Amino acid sequence: MDFISVDFAQMLVRFALCLIVNLIIIDRLYYPKCKRRDFYFTYMLTSIAVFFLMFFMMSMKAKATMGIGIGLFGIFSIMRFRTDAMPVREMTYLFLIISLSVISAISGDHEGFDWVRICELVITDIIVIFITWLCEYRLKVKSTKLIQYDRVELATPERYPELLEDLKKRTGLDIIKVEVGGIDFLKDSVVLKVFYNPPV
């Protein structure tokens, strides 16, 4: 009697590949720009959980269609029903990590070890990594942050240089651009969207 089945061995190969790809995307492409350990933690554990969830749901032959539908609904619902607002860049990475984990989990046909499927998966992962790198480093995507600012008088076009200088001094960030959002004159505050170069 074999220690593990061929299907499970193939799953381990696909899981290792999925883990390596996610590490490259999260650790080499996402983390150097924003230094957000909380999202690093979330992305890694989400990718692992989604992979195993989808794999074992796919192994239920008779209930595969219904199970996958319910599972995908649950997986993508976590991006909507959340307590804190997630920036668009972080949301995009979460969607990417979940998608790659789902693809890796369901790429096998559960009928034996299939190197052709593994090669297809590797090529797909390389394409995704390359495009992600292209978007991050060639398109020069900047980090953003929403700030509740208390000096409404500086939120005017003619005083923009003063606003920029004050924000740099108070936040310590290398701010390159500021966009003014909602202004609350009753509370004497304004919401600013700050574009900055992340600390090296």
Salt bridges, closest charged atoms under 4 A:
ASP27 OD2 - ARG28 NH2 2.89
ASP38 OD2 - ARG36 NH2 2.60
GLU90 OE2 - ARG89 NH1 3.80
GLU136 OE1 - LYS33 NZ 3.28
GLU136 OE2 - ARG89 NH2 2.70
ASP150 OD1 - ARG170 NH1 3.20
GLU153 OE2 - ARG151 NE 3.22
GLU162 OE1 - ARG159 NH2 2.83
ASP166 OD1 - ARG151 NH1 3.55
ASP166 OD2 - ARG170 NH1 3.17
GLU179 OE2 - LYS177 NZ 3.34
